[in-house]
Amino acid sequence: MRLPIAIRMGGYGPPTTGFSKALQFVGDRLRAEFGKDIAVDIVWNVMDHGYKAEDILTLVESGRMTLGYQSSSYLTDRVPELGFVDLPFLFANNAQARAAMDGALGALLAQRIEARANYRILGWFENGFRHLSNRLRPVRLPADLRGMKIRVLPSEIHRRTFELLGATAMPMDLTEAIAMIKAGTLDAQENPFANTVTYGVHAFHKFHTLSSHFYISRPVFVHRPSFDAWPKELQRAMQAAVADSVSFQRRLAIEEHESARRIMEDAGCDILALTPGERAAFVAAVQPLLVEARRLYGEEMFKLVPRI
């Protein structure tokens, strides 16, 4: 009797998040199609098992897990081209960003990841636009960030962005950042509202700014040797299930943003929307980074961003 094919998927959030529900979506689809020929296991949050959020990368690459997701910024040290989608104010809205990641830009980045890591890239979840939160004061202009210690993703472009905005940028894993926020030793962070609520940051940060400074995707990656050894029908089914789960997760992301905003407001958080002039001040402050990016990545990369 042939043993079932083991498929272990994992993330770094509770089962209530859109990302976890998307994993459940994939698992349910595969179970319905293949029944006892597969054995699907889902680890919702590796941080509950003593790992850091970033450990998803090595857990999948080593084959200890089959499939996972992680913000693309965590791979920029190995795949420099991913720094392009870390650029501030690169996308104007969700529609433009999704078209880029589902189109030629996403295909190029997936190819570059696969050339340097032991993955197959099956799609791009939406972590979405990121916004500022802090425990000290309202932030309407870059000057308001001066001297603030802010956690950023492990991306050189993210670090330099906030240095240009006047903050003290501190790249670190999510696990460490949450501990420092709770201890009051970290002044600020930046995340989509859903993440801010999921990780309880809104209980410690009163001031929130709808800055939309970065749009971050989370590649969905599978252990390449395992995937390539599967029967072709299972490979195709996994690809189709992930593609549909991406659409599902993105719909949930919009709902989660609105729900998280209501939760934050009910908790007494102040949420500031930037005026066009205030937003322009942020964009102007990071222009040196954009000028440098055009030299580094070339105009051809910028042309892969669809016009709006």
C-alpha positions in Angstrom: 0.0 0.0 0.0 1.4 3.4 -1.0 1.9 5.8 1.8 0.0 9.1 1.6 2.1 12.1 0.4 2.7 14.4 3.4 2.0 18.1 2.9 2.9 20.3 5.9 2.0 23.9 5.5 2.8 26.7 8.0 2.5 30.4 8.8 3.0 32.8 11.6 -0.4 34.0 12.7 -3.4 32.6 14.5 -6.0 30.6 12.5 -8.3 33.6 12.4 -6.1 35.6 10.0 -6.7 35.8 6.3 -3.3 34.1 5.6 -4.2 31.1 7.8 -7.6 30.9 6.2 -5.9 30.8 2.8 -3.8 27.9 4.0 -7.0 26.1 5.1 -8.5 26.9 1.7 -5.5 25.1 0.0 -5.7 22.2 2.4 -9.4 21.7 2.0 -9.2 21.8 -1.8 -6.4 19.2 -1.9 -8.1 16.9 0.6 -11.3 17.0 -1.4 -9.5 16.1 -4.6 -7.0 13.5 -3.4 -8.5 12.1 -0.2 -6.4 9.5 1.5 -3.6 9.8 -1.1 -2.3 12.9 0.8 -1.9 13.8 4.5 -2.2 17.6 5.0 -1.1 19.2 8.2 -1.2 22.9 9.0 0.9 24.7 11.6 -0.8 28.1 12.0 1.8 29.9 13.9 5.4 28.7 14.1 6.0 31.4 16.8 3.9 29.3 19.1 6.4 26.5 18.7 9.6 28.4 19.6 10.5 29.6 16.2 10.9 33.2 14.8 8.6 34.3 12.0 11.5 34.4 9.7 12.3 30.7 10.4 9.5 29.8 7.9 12.1 30.4 5.2 14.5 27.8 6.4 11.8 25.4 7.5 10.5 25.1 4.0 13.8 25.3 2.2 15.1 22.4 4.3 12.0 20.4 3.7 10.9 20.2 7.3 7.8 22.0 6.1 6.3 21.7 2.6 4.8 25.2 2.0 4.8 28.6 3.7 4.6 32.3 3.1 6.8 35.2 4.3 7.1 38.9 3.4 9.4 39.3 0.4 11.6 41.7 2.4 13.0 38.8 4.3 14.7 37.5 1.2 16.3 40.7 -0.1 19.7 39.7 1.2 19.7 36.6 -1.1 17.6 38.1 -3.9 18.6 41.8 -4.3 16.0 42.3 -7.0 13.3 42.0 -4.3 14.5 45.3 -3.0 12.7 46.9 -5.9 9.3 46.1 -4.4 10.5 47.4 -1.1 10.7 50.9 -2.5 8.5 53.5 -0.8 5.5 54.8 -2.6 6.1 52.5 -5.6 2.4 51.6 -5.9 -0.5 54.0 -5.7 -3.3 51.4 -4.9 -4.1 47.7 -4.5 -5.2 47.3 -8.2 -1.8 48.6 -9.5 0.2 46.5 -7.0 -1.8 43.3 -7.7 -1.4 43.7 -11.4 2.3 44.1 -11.0 2.8 41.1 -8.8 0.5 38.9 -10.9 2.1 40.1 -14.1 5.6 40.4 -15.6 7.2 41.9 -12.4 6.0 39.1 -10.2 7.1 36.5 -12.8 10.6 38.0 -12.9 10.9 38.1 -9.1 9.7 34.5 -8.8 12.3 33.4 -11.3 15.0 35.2 -9.4 13.9 33.7 -6.1 13.9 30.2 -7.6 17.4 30.7 -8.9 18.8 31.4 -5.4 16.6 29.4 -3.1 15.3 25.8 -2.9 11.7 26.9 -3.6 9.0 26.9 -6.2 7.0 30.2 -6.1 3.3 29.5 -6.5 1.8 33.0 -6.0 1.8 36.2 -4.0 -0.3 36.8 -0.9 -1.1 40.4 -0.2 0.4 41.8 3.0 -0.8 45.2 1.7 0.0 48.8 2.4 1.8 49.5 5.6 1.1 52.3 8.0 2.9 53.9 10.9 2.1 53.5 14.6 3.9 54.8 17.6 3.6 55.4 21.4 4.8 59.0 21.5 3.0 61.5 19.3 0.9 62.1 16.2 2.9 61.8 12.9 1.8 64.0 10.1 5.2 65.0 8.6 8.7 63.4 8.5 9.8 65.8 11.2 7.5 64.1 13.6 9.5 60.9 13.3 12.8 62.5 14.3 14.5 60.5 17.0 11.9 57.7 17.1 13.2 54.1 17.3 11.1 52.2 14.7 11.2 48.5 13.9 11.5 47.8 10.2 11.7 44.6 8.2 15.2 43.2 7.5 15.5 45.2 4.2 18.2 47.7 3.5 15.8 49.8 1.6 13.3 49.9 4.5 16.1 50.9 6.8 17.3 53.7 4.6 13.7 54.9 3.9 13.2 55.6 7.6 16.6 57.1 8.1 15.7 59.6 5.3 12.4 60.3 7.2 14.4 61.1 10.3 13.7 58.0 12.5 16.2 55.5 14.0 15.5 52.4 12.0 16.0 49.1 13.7 15.7 46.0 11.5 14.5 43.0 13.4 12.3 39.9 13.3 8.7 40.3 14.3 9.1 38.2 17.5 11.7 40.5 18.9 9.7 43.6 17.9 6.6 42.5 19.7 8.5 41.9 22.9 10.2 45.4 22.7 6.8 47.1 21.9 5.3 45.5 25.0 8.3 46.5 27.1 8.1 50.1 25.9 11.7 50.0 24.5 10.6 50.4 20.9 8.8 53.7 20.0 7.3 52.8 16.6 6.5 50.2 14.0 4.9 50.0 10.6 2.5 47.4 9.4 -0.9 46.9 7.7 -3.7 47.6 10.3 -4.6 43.9 10.3 -1.1 42.9 11.5 -1.1 45.7 14.0 -4.2 44.3 15.6 -3.3 40.6 15.2 -0.1 41.1 17.2 -1.7 43.4 19.8 0.4 46.4 19.0 -2.7 48.7 19.1 -2.8 48.1 22.9 0.5 49.8 23.3 0.5 52.4 20.4 -2.0 55.2 20.5 -1.0 57.1 17.4 -1.5 55.7 13.9 -0.9 57.3 10.5 -2.4 56.1 7.3 0.8 56.6 5.4 0.7 53.7 2.8 4.4 54.1 2.5 5.2 50.4 1.4 3.2 47.7 -0.3 4.5 44.3 0.7 3.7 40.9 -0.9 4.2 37.5 0.7 5.4 34.9 -1.8 3.8 31.5 -1.3 6.7 29.0 -1.6 6.9 25.3 -1.6 9.9 23.0 -1.0 11.2 22.4 -4.6 12.5 18.8 -4.3 9.2 17.7 -2.7 7.0 19.5 -5.2 9.1 18.3 -8.2 8.8 14.7 -7.0 5.0 14.8 -6.8 2.8 13.3 -9.5 2.0 15.9 -12.2 -1.7 16.0 -11.2 -0.8 16.9 -7.6 1.5 19.6 -8.8 -1.2 21.1 -11.0 -3.7 20.9 -8.3 -1.5 22.7 -5.8 -0.7 25.4 -8.3 -4.4 25.9 -9.0 -5.4 25.8 -5.3 -2.8 28.4 -4.4 -3.9 30.7 -7.3 -7.4 30.6 -6.0 -6.3 31.0 -2.4 -4.5 34.2 -3.4 -7.7 35.7 -4.7 -9.5 34.5 -1.6 -6.8 36.0 0.8 -6.8 39.3 -1.0 -10.6 39.7 -0.6 -10.2 38.9 3.1 -7.3 41.5 3.4 -9.7 44.3 2.5 -12.2 43.1 5.1 -9.5 42.7 7.7 -8.2 46.3 7.2 -11.7 47.7 7.8 -12.3 45.4 10.8 -8.9 46.2 12.3 -9.5 49.9 12.0 -12.8 49.6 13.9 -11.0 47.6 16.6 -8.3 50.3 16.9 -10.8 53.1 17.1 -12.8 51.3 19.7 -9.6 50.8 21.7 -9.0 54.6 21.7 -6.4 54.8 19.1 -5.9 58.0 17.1 -5.9 57.4 13.3 -4.6 60.2 11.1 -5.2 60.5 7.4 -2.5 62.5 5.6 -3.5 65.5 3.5 -2.1 65.5 -0.1 0.5 68.1 1.1 1.6 66.0 4.0 1.9 62.9 1.9 4.0 64.9 -0.6 6.4 65.8 2.2 7.0 62.1 2.8 7.4 61.3 -0.9 9.9 64.2 -1.2 12.0 63.0 1.7 12.7 59.6 0.2 13.5 60.9 -3.4 17.2 60.2 -3.0 16.4 56.5 -2.6 14.2 56.5 -5.7 16.9 58.2 -7.8 19.4 55.6 -6.6 17.0 52.8 -7.4 16.7 53.9 -11.0 20.5 53.5 -11.4 20.5 50.2 -9.5 17.6 48.4 -11.1 17.3 50.3 -14.4 14.4 51.8 -16.1 13.3 48.4 -17.5 12.3 47.3 -13.9 10.2 50.4 -13.4 8.5 49.8 -16.7 7.2 46.5 -15.3 5.0 48.5 -12.9 1.6 49.0 -14.7 0.4 52.5 -15.3 -2.7 53.6 -13.5 
